[in-house]
Amino acid sequence: KADGYYSDPKSSCRSYFYCMNGYKLTYICPGRLIFNGTECVDQQKFNCTTNSNTCTNKTNGYHADETTGCHKYVYCLQGFQITTLECPDGHVFNGKNCDLFKVQNCSKTT
């Protein structure tokens, strides 16, 4: 990508990237601010429509993404999805880490 700021579409506008010379730096807006494409602003000043927020009513920390069969998981902070992570092939997120796939209920986190 060209040098500049880019919203992270997986973070409900909470985080953004700065690209420079092929390198990517990740930033998180402070408090409950969201990134509007230019700067971090109050939520009432920008309508974030890039991604549904899977972290509503979830505690801070890692949570399995049940829509992917737990192959992916998200990091939630203050009710917002900060990032999405993916387990290696043949692995699923068990609530703590990526583990070899076996039949289990991935919705329970500890």
Buried (B, 14 or more C-beta within 10 A) or exposed (E): EEEEBBBBEBBBBBBBBEBEEEEEEEBBBEEEBBBBEEEBBEBEEBEBEEBEBBBEEBEEEBBBBBEBEBBBBBBBBEBBBBBBEEBEEEBBBBBEEBBEBEEEEBEEBE
